[in-house]
């Protein structure tokens, strides 16, 4: 593993180790790109998931989004990039959809800026309506 990592070029027959190092390099490039973004922005506001909340169902059940079935397991994809990059993220409620279920917003900040991110969340809470208990299903 150590010898392969020190080679200037990828081996002809990639091993699991070389795939691991490629994945680490991609992650590092992603972290660098996000770090550059946060040099000029205090936070990023984006969706929590591809849809608003939905009634509880068996894990793995397809979820309908815009009339098309989507994989249940893709729901956390919007936050996954920040799980591996180390950028703090939090979810805040932002009203309710037509069925009365919550709509979530994700707020992402610069690495090591958790307290600043919490302050931003507190500042925008009056604009989002805060938490409201969804109807029982």
NORVENJO-V243580 format. One record per residue. N is the residue number from 1. D_CENTER is the distance of its C-alpha to the mean C-alpha in Angstrom with 2 decimals. Layout:
BEGIN
n,d_center
N,D_CENTER
N,D_CENTER
END
This chain:
BEGIN
n,d_center
1,31.37
2,32.51
3,34.84
4,32.31
5,29.81
6,32.62
7,33.68
8,33.35
9,32.53
10,30.64
11,33.03
12,34.56
13,33.32
14,29.77
15,29.34
16,26.34
17,26.55
18,26.36
19,23.32
20,21.70
21,22.66
22,21.39
23,17.91
24,18.15
25,19.41
26,16.59
27,14.08
28,16.46
29,16.72
30,13.02
31,13.19
32,16.37
33,15.17
34,12.46
35,15.27
36,17.59
37,15.52
38,15.51
39,19.24
40,19.89
41,17.25
42,16.79
43,13.34
44,10.93
45,10.83
46,8.73
47,8.48
48,6.87
49,8.16
50,10.91
51,13.48
52,14.68
53,15.73
54,18.43
55,21.34
56,20.98
57,21.75
58,22.28
59,19.18
60,19.27
61,20.91
62,19.90
63,18.27
64,20.00
65,18.08
66,20.52
67,23.27
68,21.79
69,20.73
70,17.24
71,16.26
72,15.22
73,13.30
74,10.94
75,9.65
76,6.68
77,5.92
78,3.76
79,1.10
80,4.20
81,5.13
82,5.05
83,6.63
84,9.20
85,9.77
86,10.65
87,9.44
88,9.63
89,7.42
90,9.17
91,9.78
92,13.14
93,15.49
94,16.80
95,19.79
96,20.47
97,20.76
98,24.17
99,24.33
100,23.74
101,20.34
102,17.58
103,15.25
104,12.08
105,10.62
106,7.65
107,9.37
108,8.40
109,11.53
110,13.67
111,13.88
112,16.43
113,16.39
114,15.35
115,18.61
116,18.29
117,14.88
118,16.59
119,19.50
120,17.69
121,16.27
122,19.86
123,21.31
124,19.50
125,19.94
126,23.36
127,22.00
128,19.60
129,22.29
130,20.83
131,20.54
132,22.99
133,23.71
134,23.15
135,26.25
136,27.20
137,27.04
END
